[in-house]
Amino acid sequence: MTRRLTPRTSVSREPRSEAVAALSVNNDRCRRYGTCSAEAPDLFQLTVTGELQYRRAVPAEHVDQARSAVRCCPMLAIVLKER
């Protein structure tokens, strides 16, 4: 008899922060230099295939990182809309 393993779901006990800003990236302008992922690693990530992944909803604790990524983007491809 084989035993089937089921994946466990981790549940965070920490309260989720509400999004206070929204990020968007103009993919026509973005050249994937990775400056955003260096400035805001909690919000941006370059995959091994060179694709950019990012969080659209920005919680309050990451707004400063998002502002830094916007300011440092050499292609001016990132827009931050604060609510």
N, CA, C and O atoms as a CHARMM CRD file, in Angstrom:
* protein
*
  332
    1    1 MET  N      0.83600  -1.16200   0.00000 PROA 1      0.00000
    2    1 MET  CA     0.00000   0.00000   0.00000 PROA 1      0.00000
    3    1 MET  C      0.89200   1.24000   0.00000 PROA 1      0.00000
    4    1 MET  O      1.79500   1.36200   0.82700 PROA 1      0.00000
    5    2 THR  N      0.63500   2.14700  -0.92200 PROA 2      0.00000
    6    2 THR  CA     1.40400   3.38200  -0.97100 PROA 2      0.00000
    7    2 THR  C      0.60100   4.49700  -0.31800 PROA 2      0.00000
    8    2 THR  O     -0.62600   4.56100  -0.40500 PROA 2      0.00000
    9    3 ARG  N      1.33600   5.35000   0.32600 PROA 3      0.00000
   10    3 ARG  CA     0.69900   6.45800   1.01900 PROA 3      0.00000
   11    3 ARG  C      0.80900   7.71300   0.17000 PROA 3      0.00000
   12    3 ARG  O      1.89800   8.06700  -0.28000 PROA 3      0.00000
   13    4 ARG  N     -0.27300   8.36400  -0.04300 PROA 4      0.00000
   14    4 ARG  CA    -0.28500   9.57000  -0.86100 PROA 4      0.00000
   15    4 ARG  C     -0.02900  10.78800   0.03400 PROA 4      0.00000
   16    4 ARG  O     -0.68400  10.98700   1.05700 PROA 4      0.00000
   17    5 LEU  N      0.94200  11.58600  -0.38800 PROA 5      0.00000
   18    5 LEU  CA     1.24800  12.80100   0.35200 PROA 5      0.00000
   19    5 LEU  C      0.48200  13.97000  -0.24200 PROA 5      0.00000
   20    5 LEU  O      0.39200  14.12200  -1.46000 PROA 5      0.00000
   21    6 THR  N     -0.05200  14.77100   0.61900 PROA 6      0.00000
   22    6 THR  CA    -0.75300  15.96000   0.14500 PROA 6      0.00000
   23    6 THR  C      0.02900  17.18800   0.57600 PROA 6      0.00000
   24    6 THR  O      0.57500  17.22900   1.67900 PROA 6      0.00000
   25    7 PRO  N      0.08300  18.18000  -0.28900 PROA 7      0.00000
   26    7 PRO  CA     0.81900  19.38700   0.07900 PROA 7      0.00000
   27    7 PRO  C      0.11000  20.12700   1.20600 PROA 7      0.00000
   28    7 PRO  O     -1.11900  20.15000   1.28100 PROA 7      0.00000
   29    8 ARG  N      0.90600  20.72600   2.07300 PROA 8      0.00000
   30    8 ARG  CA     0.35100  21.51700   3.16000 PROA 8      0.00000
   31    8 ARG  C      0.25900  22.96800   2.72100 PROA 8      0.00000
   32    8 ARG  O      1.11500  23.47600   1.99700 PROA 8      0.00000
   33    9 THR  N     -0.76500  23.59700   3.16000 PROA 9      0.00000
   34    9 THR  CA    -0.94700  25.00100   2.86000 PROA 9      0.00000
   35    9 THR  C     -0.52900  25.79400   4.08500 PROA 9      0.00000
   36    9 THR  O     -1.03500  25.57400   5.18500 PROA 9      0.00000
   37   10 SER  N      0.38600  26.70700   3.88600 PROA 10     0.00000
   38   10 SER  CA     0.80100  27.52700   5.02300 PROA 10     0.00000
   39   10 SER  C     -0.13000  28.72400   5.12000 PROA 10     0.00000
   40   10 SER  O     -0.45500  29.36300   4.11900 PROA 10     0.00000
   41   11 VAL  N     -0.53600  29.00500   6.30200 PROA 11     0.00000
   42   11 VAL  CA    -1.42700  30.12300   6.54500 PROA 11     0.00000
   43   11 VAL  C     -0.69200  31.11500   7.42700 PROA 11     0.00000
   44   11 VAL  O     -0.20700  30.77600   8.50600 PROA 11     0.00000
   45   12 SER  N     -0.62200  32.33300   6.94800 PROA 12     0.00000
   46   12 SER  CA     0.05600  33.37000   7.71100 PROA 12     0.00000
   47   12 SER  C     -0.88300  33.90200   8.77700 PROA 12     0.00000
   48   12 SER  O     -2.05200  34.17500   8.50400 PROA 12     0.00000
   49   13 ARG  N     -0.37800  34.04700   9.97300 PROA 13     0.00000
   50   13 ARG  CA    -1.16200  34.59900  11.07100 PROA 13     0.00000
   51   13 ARG  C     -1.05600  36.12000  11.12300 PROA 13     0.00000
   52   13 ARG  O     -1.79400  36.77400  11.86000 PROA 13     0.00000
   53   14 GLU  N     -0.13800  36.67900  10.33900 PROA 14     0.00000
   54   14 GLU  CA     0.03700  38.12600  10.32200 PROA 14     0.00000
   55   14 GLU  C     -1.08200  38.76000   9.51100 PROA 14     0.00000
   56   14 GLU  O     -1.48900  38.22500   8.48000 PROA 14     0.00000
   57   15 PRO  N     -1.58000  39.90300   9.98000 PROA 15     0.00000
   58   15 PRO  CA    -2.62100  40.57000   9.19500 PROA 15     0.00000
   59   15 PRO  C     -2.04700  41.10300   7.88900 PROA 15     0.00000
   60   15 PRO  O     -0.91300  41.58000   7.84700 PROA 15     0.00000
   61   16 ARG  N     -2.83000  41.01800   6.84000 PROA 16     0.00000
   62   16 ARG  CA    -2.39100  41.53100   5.54100 PROA 16     0.00000
   63   16 ARG  C     -2.54700  43.04300   5.51100 PROA 16     0.00000
   64   16 ARG  O     -3.54500  43.58200   5.98800 PROA 16     0.00000
   65   17 SER  N     -1.56100  43.72000   4.95100 PROA 17     0.00000
   66   17 SER  CA    -1.68200  45.16500   4.80700 PROA 17     0.00000
   67   17 SER  C     -2.48800  45.46600   3.56300 PROA 17     0.00000
   68   17 SER  O     -2.41900  44.75700   2.55900 PROA 17     0.00000
   69   18 GLU  N     -3.23800  46.51600   3.65600 PROA 18     0.00000
   70   18 GLU  CA    -4.00600  46.94400   2.49300 PROA 18     0.00000
   71   18 GLU  C     -3.10400  47.66600   1.51200 PROA 18     0.00000
   72   18 GLU  O     -2.13800  48.32700   1.89400 PROA 18     0.00000
   73   19 ALA  N     -3.43700  47.52500   0.24700 PROA 19     0.00000
   74   19 ALA  CA    -2.67400  48.21500  -0.78400 PROA 19     0.00000
   75   19 ALA  C     -2.96900  49.71000  -0.70400 PROA 19     0.00000
   76   19 ALA  O     -4.12500  50.12700  -0.65000 PROA 19     0.00000
   77   20 VAL  N     -1.91300  50.49700  -0.69700 PROA 20     0.00000
   78   20 VAL  CA    -2.05900  51.95500  -0.65000 PROA 20     0.00000
   79   20 VAL  C     -1.58800  52.59400  -1.95000 PROA 20     0.00000
   80   20 VAL  O     -1.68600  53.80800  -2.12300 PROA 20     0.00000
   81   21 ALA  N     -1.07600  51.77000  -2.86200 PROA 21     0.00000
   82   21 ALA  CA    -0.59400  52.26900  -4.15400 PROA 21     0.00000
   83   21 ALA  C     -0.66800  51.13500  -5.16800 PROA 21     0.00000
   84   21 ALA  O     -0.80700  49.96400  -4.81300 PROA 21     0.00000
   85   22 ALA  N     -0.57100  51.51300  -6.43500 PROA 22     0.00000
   86   22 ALA  CA    -0.60800  50.52400  -7.51600 PROA 22     0.00000
   87   22 ALA  C      0.56000  50.77000  -8.46900 PROA 22     0.00000
   88   22 ALA  O      0.84400  51.90800  -8.84500 PROA 22     0.00000
   89   23 LEU  N      1.22200  49.69800  -8.84800 PROA 23     0.00000
   90   23 LEU  CA     2.33800  49.75900  -9.79400 PROA 23     0.00000
   91   23 LEU  C      1.88300  49.30100 -11.17100 PROA 23     0.00000
   92   23 LEU  O      1.03500  48.41900 -11.30200 PROA 23     0.00000
   93   24 SER  N      2.45800  49.91000 -12.18200 PROA 24     0.00000
   94   24 SER  CA     2.29700  49.39600 -13.53500 PROA 24     0.00000
   95   24 SER  C      3.61400  49.61100 -14.27800 PROA 24     0.00000
   96   24 SER  O      4.35900  50.54700 -13.99200 PROA 24     0.00000
   97   25 VAL  N      3.88100  48.73600 -15.22600 PROA 25     0.00000
   98   25 VAL  CA     5.12200  48.80000 -15.99900 PROA 25     0.00000
   99   25 VAL  C      4.75700  48.82900 -17.48300 PROA 25     0.00000
  100   25 VAL  O      3.98100  47.99900 -17.95600 PROA 25     0.00000
  101   26 ASN  N      5.31400  49.77500 -18.19600 PROA 26     0.00000
  102   26 ASN  CA     5.12600  49.86300 -19.64000 PROA 26     0.00000
  103   26 ASN  C      6.11000  48.87400 -20.27400 PROA 26     0.00000
  104   26 ASN  O      7.31400  49.12500 -20.32500 PROA 26     0.00000
  105   27 ASN  N      5.58300  47.76100 -20.75000 PROA 27     0.00000
  106   27 ASN  CA     6.43400  46.70500 -21.30400 PROA 27     0.00000
  107   27 ASN  C      7.11600  47.10300 -22.60400 PROA 27     0.00000
  108   27 ASN  O      8.12300  46.50000 -22.97800 PROA 27     0.00000
  109   28 ASP  N      6.59000  48.10400 -23.30000 PROA 28     0.00000
  110   28 ASP  CA     7.24600  48.58400 -24.51600 PROA 28     0.00000
  111   28 ASP  C      8.51500  49.37200 -24.18500 PROA 28     0.00000
  112   28 ASP  O      9.46500  49.38700 -24.96800 PROA 28     0.00000
  113   29 ARG  N      8.52400  50.01600 -23.04100 PROA 29     0.00000
  114   29 ARG  CA     9.69500  50.80600 -22.62900 PROA 29     0.00000
  115   29 ARG  C     10.70800  49.98800 -21.83800 PROA 29     0.00000
  116   29 ARG  O     11.91200  50.21700 -21.94900 PROA 29     0.00000
  117   30 CYS  N     10.22800  49.03000 -21.03500 PROA 30     0.00000
  118   30 CYS  CA    11.09100  48.26200 -20.12700 PROA 30     0.00000
  119   30 CYS  C     12.09800  47.41300 -20.92100 PROA 30     0.00000
  120   30 CYS  O     11.72500  46.69800 -21.85100 PROA 30     0.00000
  121   31 ARG  N     13.36600  47.50400 -20.53900 PROA 31     0.00000
  122   31 ARG  CA    14.42800  46.72100 -21.18400 PROA 31     0.00000
  123   31 ARG  C     15.00900  45.65600 -20.25600 PROA 31     0.00000
  124   31 ARG  O     16.01500  45.02600 -20.58300 PROA 31     0.00000
  125   32 ARG  N     14.38700  45.45800 -19.11800 PROA 32     0.00000
  126   32 ARG  CA    14.77300  44.40200 -18.14900 PROA 32     0.00000
  127   32 ARG  C     16.20000  44.56100 -17.64800 PROA 32     0.00000
  128   32 ARG  O     16.93500  43.58000 -17.54000 PROA 32     0.00000
  129   33 TYR  N     16.59300  45.78500 -17.34300 PROA 33     0.00000
  130   33 TYR  CA    17.92800  46.01400 -16.78400 PROA 33     0.00000
  131   33 TYR  C     18.02700  45.51000 -15.34700 PROA 33     0.00000
  132   33 TYR  O     19.12600  45.21100 -14.87900 PROA 33     0.00000
  133   34 GLY  N     16.91200  45.41200 -14.64400 PROA 34     0.00000
  134   34 GLY  CA    16.91600  44.88200 -13.28100 PROA 34     0.00000
  135   34 GLY  C     17.11200  45.92100 -12.19500 PROA 34     0.00000
  136   34 GLY  O     17.25200  45.56600 -11.02400 PROA 34     0.00000
  137   35 THR  N     17.12500  47.17300 -12.54700 PROA 35     0.00000
  138   35 THR  CA    17.28300  48.21900 -11.54000 PROA 35     0.00000
  139   35 THR  C     16.13100  48.17900 -10.54400 PROA 35     0.00000
  140   35 THR  O     16.33500  48.36400  -9.34400 PROA 35     0.00000
  141   36 CYS  N     14.93400  47.94000 -11.03800 PROA 36     0.00000
  142   36 CYS  CA    13.76600  47.89400 -10.15400 PROA 36     0.00000
  143   36 CYS  C     13.86700  46.75900  -9.14600 PROA 36     0.00000
  144   36 CYS  O     13.50300  46.92700  -7.98300 PROA 36     0.00000
  145   37 SER  N     14.35800  45.60200  -9.58400 PROA 37     0.00000
  146   37 SER  CA    14.47300  44.47300  -8.65400 PROA 37     0.00000
  147   37 SER  C     15.58300  44.69800  -7.63200 PROA 37     0.00000
  148   37 SER  O     15.54100  44.13300  -6.54000 PROA 37     0.00000
  149   38 ALA  N     16.57400  45.51700  -7.97700 PROA 38     0.00000
  150   38 ALA  CA    17.61900  45.86100  -7.01000 PROA 38     0.00000
  151   38 ALA  C     17.09700  46.86900  -5.98700 PROA 38     0.00000
  152   38 ALA  O     17.44500  46.80000  -4.80800 PROA 38     0.00000
  153   39 GLU  N     16.26800  47.80000  -6.43900 PROA 39     0.00000
  154   39 GLU  CA    15.72700  48.84000  -5.56200 PROA 39     0.00000
  155   39 GLU  C     14.54600  48.35400  -4.72900 PROA 39     0.00000
  156   39 GLU  O     14.35500  48.79800  -3.59700 PROA 39     0.00000
  157   40 ALA  N     13.76200  47.45100  -5.28300 PROA 40     0.00000
  158   40 ALA  CA    12.54600  46.98400  -4.60700 PROA 40     0.00000
  159   40 ALA  C     12.38500  45.47300  -4.77600 PROA 40     0.00000
  160   40 ALA  O     11.49700  45.02100  -5.49900 PROA 40     0.00000
  161   41 PRO  N     13.23800  44.69200  -4.11600 PROA 41     0.00000
  162   41 PRO  CA    13.19400  43.23800  -4.30100 PROA 41     0.00000
  163   41 PRO  C     11.90200  42.58800  -3.80100 PROA 41     0.00000
  164   41 PRO  O     11.56900  41.47600  -4.21000 PROA 41     0.00000
  165   42 ASP  N     11.17500  43.27600  -2.92200 PROA 42     0.00000
  166   42 ASP  CA     9.90500  42.72500  -2.45200 PROA 42     0.00000
  167   42 ASP  C      8.78100  42.94200  -3.46000 PROA 42     0.00000
  168   42 ASP  O      7.70300  42.36400  -3.32600 PROA 42     0.00000
  169   43 LEU  N      9.03100  43.76800  -4.45900 PROA 43     0.00000
  170   43 LEU  CA     7.99300  44.09500  -5.43500 PROA 43     0.00000
  171   43 LEU  C      8.31100  43.62500  -6.84800 PROA 43     0.00000
  172   43 LEU  O      7.39800  43.30100  -7.60800 PROA 43     0.00000
  173   44 PHE  N      9.59200  43.58100  -7.21100 PROA 44     0.00000
  174   44 PHE  CA    10.00300  43.23000  -8.57300 PROA 44     0.00000
  175   44 PHE  C     10.95400  42.04100  -8.55900 PROA 44     0.00000
  176   44 PHE  O     11.75500  41.87600  -7.63900 PROA 44     0.00000
  177   45 GLN  N     10.85000  41.22200  -9.59300 PROA 45     0.00000
  178   45 GLN  CA    11.75800  40.08600  -9.72800 PROA 45     0.00000
  179   45 GLN  C     11.95500  39.78200 -11.20500 PROA 45     0.00000
  180   45 GLN  O     10.99300  39.72700 -11.97200 PROA 45     0.00000
  181   46 LEU  N     13.20500  39.58600 -11.59400 PROA 46     0.00000
  182   46 LEU  CA    13.50800  39.11300 -12.94400 PROA 46     0.00000
  183   46 LEU  C     13.64200  37.60200 -12.89200 PROA 46     0.00000
  184   46 LEU  O     14.36500  37.06800 -12.05100 PROA 46     0.00000
  185   47 THR  N     12.95200  36.91400 -13.78500 PROA 47     0.00000
  186   47 THR  CA    13.02300  35.46000 -13.79900 PROA 47     0.00000
  187   47 THR  C     14.29400  35.01900 -14.52700 PROA 47     0.00000
  188   47 THR  O     14.97900  35.84000 -15.13700 PROA 47     0.00000
  189   48 VAL  N     14.59900  33.75600 -14.46400 PROA 48     0.00000
  190   48 VAL  CA    15.78600  33.22900 -15.13800 PROA 48     0.00000
  191   48 VAL  C     15.67500  33.35400 -16.65300 PROA 48     0.00000
  192   48 VAL  O     16.68500  33.35200 -17.35700 PROA 48     0.00000
  193   49 THR  N     14.44600  33.46400 -17.15200 PROA 49     0.00000
  194   49 THR  CA    14.24500  33.63600 -18.59200 PROA 49     0.00000
  195   49 THR  C     14.21500  35.10800 -18.99300 PROA 49     0.00000
  196   49 THR  O     14.00400  35.42900 -20.16200 PROA 49     0.00000
  197   50 GLY  N     14.42700  36.00600 -18.02400 PROA 50     0.00000
  198   50 GLY  CA    14.49700  37.42400 -18.32500 PROA 50     0.00000
  199   50 GLY  C     13.17600  38.16400 -18.28600 PROA 50     0.00000
  200   50 GLY  O     13.11300  39.33600 -18.65600 PROA 50     0.00000
  201   51 GLU  N     12.12500  37.50400 -17.84600 PROA 51     0.00000
  202   51 GLU  CA    10.82900  38.16800 -17.74000 PROA 51     0.00000
  203   51 GLU  C     10.73500  38.92100 -16.41900 PROA 51     0.00000
  204   51 GLU  O     11.30200  38.50600 -15.40800 PROA 51     0.00000
  205   52 LEU  N     10.01800  40.02000 -16.44700 PROA 52     0.00000
  206   52 LEU  CA     9.82300  40.80800 -15.24300 PROA 52     0.00000
  207   52 LEU  C      8.49900  40.43100 -14.59300 PROA 52     0.00000
  208   52 LEU  O      7.45100  40.43300 -15.23800 PROA 52     0.00000
  209   53 GLN  N      8.56600  40.10900 -13.30700 PROA 53     0.00000
  210   53 GLN  CA     7.35800  39.86500 -12.52100 PROA 53     0.00000
  211   53 GLN  C      7.31000  40.93800 -11.44000 PROA 53     0.00000
  212   53 GLN  O      8.33700  41.29700 -10.86300 PROA 53     0.00000
  213   54 TYR  N      6.12100  41.44100 -11.17200 PROA 54     0.00000
  214   54 TYR  CA     5.99700  42.47400 -10.14600 PROA 54     0.00000
  215   54 TYR  C      4.62200  42.42700  -9.50300 PROA 54     0.00000
  216   54 TYR  O      3.65800  41.91100 -10.07000 PROA 54     0.00000
  217   55 ARG  N      4.56500  42.98200  -8.30100 PROA 55     0.00000
  218   55 ARG  CA     3.31100  43.06900  -7.56600 PROA 55     0.00000
  219   55 ARG  C      2.62300  44.36800  -7.95600 PROA 55     0.00000
  220   55 ARG  O      3.20800  45.44500  -7.84000 PROA 55     0.00000
  221   56 ARG  N      1.41200  44.27100  -8.40700 PROA 56     0.00000
  222   56 ARG  CA     0.67700  45.48000  -8.79700 PROA 56     0.00000
  223   56 ARG  C      0.18900  46.25300  -7.57200 PROA 56     0.00000
  224   56 ARG  O      0.24300  47.48200  -7.55200 PROA 56     0.00000
  225   57 ALA  N     -0.27900  45.54700  -6.56700 PROA 57     0.00000
  226   57 ALA  CA    -0.77500  46.18000  -5.35000 PROA 57     0.00000
  227   57 ALA  C      0.39400  46.36300  -4.38100 PROA 57     0.00000
  228   57 ALA  O      1.06900  45.39900  -4.02000 PROA 57     0.00000
  229   58 VAL  N      0.62100  47.59200  -3.97200 PROA 58     0.00000
  230   58 VAL  CA     1.75000  47.91600  -3.10500 PROA 58     0.00000
  231   58 VAL  C      1.25100  48.18400  -1.68700 PROA 58     0.00000
  232   58 VAL  O      0.52200  49.15100  -1.46500 PROA 58     0.00000
  233   59 PRO  N      1.63500  47.34000  -0.71900 PROA 59     0.00000
  234   59 PRO  CA     1.24800  47.60600   0.66700 PROA 59     0.00000
  235   59 PRO  C      2.05800  48.77300   1.24200 PROA 59     0.00000
  236   59 PRO  O      3.11600  49.12800   0.72100 PROA 59     0.00000
  237   60 ALA  N      1.55500  49.34600   2.29900 PROA 60     0.00000
  238   60 ALA  CA     2.16200  50.53900   2.89600 PROA 60     0.00000
  239   60 ALA  C      3.64100  50.35400   3.22600 PROA 60     0.00000
  240   60 ALA  O      4.43400  51.28000   3.05600 PROA 60     0.00000
  241   61 GLU  N      4.01300  49.17400   3.69200 PROA 61     0.00000
  242   61 GLU  CA     5.41000  48.96000   4.10000 PROA 61     0.00000
  243   61 GLU  C      6.39100  48.90400   2.93000 PROA 61     0.00000
  244   61 GLU  O      7.60300  48.90800   3.14800 PROA 61     0.00000
  245   62 HSD  N      5.89100  48.85100   1.69100 PROA 62     0.00000
  246   62 HSD  CA     6.76000  48.78200   0.52300 PROA 62     0.00000
  247   62 HSD  C      6.67800  50.00700  -0.38900 PROA 62     0.00000
  248   62 HSD  O      7.26300  50.01500  -1.47200 PROA 62     0.00000
  249   63 VAL  N      5.96400  51.02800   0.03800 PROA 63     0.00000
  250   63 VAL  CA     5.80700  52.21900  -0.79500 PROA 63     0.00000
  251   63 VAL  C      7.14400  52.90700  -1.04900 PROA 63     0.00000
  252   63 VAL  O      7.39700  53.36000  -2.16600 PROA 63     0.00000
  253   64 ASP  N      8.00100  52.99400  -0.04300 PROA 64     0.00000
  254   64 ASP  CA     9.31000  53.63200  -0.23500 PROA 64     0.00000
  255   64 ASP  C     10.14800  52.87900  -1.26600 PROA 64     0.00000
  256   64 ASP  O     10.83200  53.49900  -2.08000 PROA 64     0.00000
  257   65 GLN  N     10.09900  51.54600  -1.23600 PROA 65     0.00000
  258   65 GLN  CA    10.81300  50.74500  -2.23800 PROA 65     0.00000
  259   65 GLN  C     10.25200  51.02300  -3.63100 PROA 65     0.00000
  260   65 GLN  O     11.00800  51.16200  -4.59200 PROA 65     0.00000
  261   66 ALA  N      8.93700  51.10200  -3.73600 PROA 66     0.00000
  262   66 ALA  CA     8.30900  51.35700  -5.03200 PROA 66     0.00000
  263   66 ALA  C      8.71900  52.72300  -5.56800 PROA 66     0.00000
  264   66 ALA  O      9.02800  52.85200  -6.75200 PROA 66     0.00000
  265   67 ARG  N      8.72700  53.73000  -4.72400 PROA 67     0.00000
  266   67 ARG  CA     9.14600  55.07300  -5.14300 PROA 67     0.00000
  267   67 ARG  C     10.59400  55.06000  -5.63400 PROA 67     0.00000
  268   67 ARG  O     10.92600  55.71100  -6.62500 PROA 67     0.00000
  269   68 SER  N     11.43900  54.32600  -4.94400 PROA 68     0.00000
  270   68 SER  CA    12.83700  54.22700  -5.33100 PROA 68     0.00000
  271   68 SER  C     12.98400  53.55200  -6.70000 PROA 68     0.00000
  272   68 SER  O     13.79300  53.98000  -7.52300 PROA 68     0.00000
  273   69 ALA  N     12.21200  52.51200  -6.93400 PROA 69     0.00000
  274   69 ALA  CA    12.25900  51.81400  -8.22700 PROA 69     0.00000
  275   69 ALA  C     11.80900  52.73900  -9.35500 PROA 69     0.00000
  276   69 ALA  O     12.41000  52.75100 -10.42900 PROA 69     0.00000
  277   70 VAL  N     10.75600  53.51000  -9.11400 PROA 70     0.00000
  278   70 VAL  CA    10.27300  54.46200 -10.11800 PROA 70     0.00000
  279   70 VAL  C     11.35600  55.49200 -10.42800 PROA 70     0.00000
  280   70 VAL  O     11.63200  55.79000 -11.59000 PROA 70     0.00000
  281   71 ARG  N     11.96100  56.02600  -9.37900 PROA 71     0.00000
  282   71 ARG  CA    12.97800  57.07100  -9.52300 PROA 71     0.00000
  283   71 ARG  C     14.22200  56.55100 -10.25600 PROA 71     0.00000
  284   71 ARG  O     14.84800  57.30000 -11.00600 PROA 71     0.00000
  285   72 CYS  N     14.58100  55.30100 -10.05400 PROA 72     0.00000
  286   72 CYS  CA    15.83500  54.76600 -10.59600 PROA 72     0.00000
  287   72 CYS  C     15.69800  54.06200 -11.94700 PROA 72     0.00000
  288   72 CYS  O     16.70800  53.70000 -12.54900 PROA 72     0.00000
  289   73 CYS  N     14.48500  53.86200 -12.43100 PROA 73     0.00000
  290   73 CYS  CA    14.30300  53.15700 -13.70600 PROA 73     0.00000
  291   73 CYS  C     14.89400  53.98400 -14.84600 PROA 73     0.00000
  292   73 CYS  O     14.43000  55.09600 -15.09800 PROA 73     0.00000
  293   74 PRO  N     15.90500  53.46600 -15.53900 PROA 74     0.00000
  294   74 PRO  CA    16.54500  54.24400 -16.60400 PROA 74     0.00000
  295   74 PRO  C     15.64200  54.46000 -17.81800 PROA 74     0.00000
  296   74 PRO  O     15.86700  55.39000 -18.59300 PROA 74     0.00000
  297   75 MET  N     14.63800  53.62500 -17.99100 PROA 75     0.00000
  298   75 MET  CA    13.74500  53.74500 -19.13800 PROA 75     0.00000
  299   75 MET  C     12.43200  54.45500 -18.78900 PROA 75     0.00000
  300   75 MET  O     11.57200  54.62400 -19.65300 PROA 75     0.00000
  301   76 LEU  N     12.27700  54.86900 -17.53200 PROA 76     0.00000
  302   76 LEU  CA    11.05500  55.53500 -17.06400 PROA 76     0.00000
  303   76 LEU  C      9.81300  54.72300 -17.41000 PROA 76     0.00000
  304   76 LEU  O      8.80300  55.25800 -17.86700 PROA 76     0.00000
  305   77 ALA  N      9.91700  53.40700 -17.17800 PROA 77     0.00000
  306   77 ALA  CA     8.84600  52.48300 -17.55100 PROA 77     0.00000
  307   77 ALA  C      7.87400  52.18200 -16.41000 PROA 77     0.00000
  308   77 ALA  O      6.84000  51.55300 -16.63100 PROA 77     0.00000
  309   78 ILE  N      8.19400  52.62400 -15.19900 PROA 78     0.00000
  310   78 ILE  CA     7.37600  52.26400 -14.03600 PROA 78     0.00000
  311   78 ILE  C      6.53200  53.46700 -13.61700 PROA 78     0.00000
  312   78 ILE  O      7.01900  54.59500 -13.54300 PROA 78     0.00000
  313   79 VAL  N      5.24400  53.19200 -13.34400 PROA 79     0.00000
  314   79 VAL  CA     4.32500  54.21100 -12.85300 PROA 79     0.00000
  315   79 VAL  C      3.79200  53.74900 -11.50800 PROA 79     0.00000
  316   79 VAL  O      3.37600  52.60000 -11.35800 PROA 79     0.00000
  317   80 LEU  N      3.80600  54.64300 -10.53800 PROA 80     0.00000
  318   80 LEU  CA     3.25300  54.36700  -9.21800 PROA 80     0.00000
  319   80 LEU  C      2.09800  55.31900  -8.97900 PROA 80     0.00000
  320   80 LEU  O      2.27200  56.53700  -9.00100 PROA 80     0.00000
  321   81 LYS  N      0.92300  54.76300  -8.75000 PROA 81     0.00000
  322   81 LYS  CA    -0.25600  55.56400  -8.44300 PROA 81     0.00000
  323   81 LYS  C     -0.60000  55.35200  -6.98000 PROA 81     0.00000
  324   81 LYS  O     -1.03600  54.27400  -6.57700 PROA 81     0.00000
  325   82 GLU  N     -0.39600  56.40100  -6.19100 PROA 82     0.00000
  326   82 GLU  CA    -0.70200  56.31100  -4.75500 PROA 82     0.00000
  327   82 GLU  C     -2.13500  56.73000  -4.52100 PROA 82     0.00000
  328   82 GLU  O     -2.63200  57.67700  -5.13000 PROA 82     0.00000
  329   83 ARG  N     -2.79000  56.00900  -3.62900 PROA 83     0.00000
  330   83 ARG  CA    -4.21200  56.27700  -3.34300 PROA 83     0.00000
  331   83 ARG  C     -4.37200  57.22900  -2.19500 PROA 83     0.00000
  332   83 ARG  O     -5.49700  57.56300  -1.82200 PROA 83     0.00000
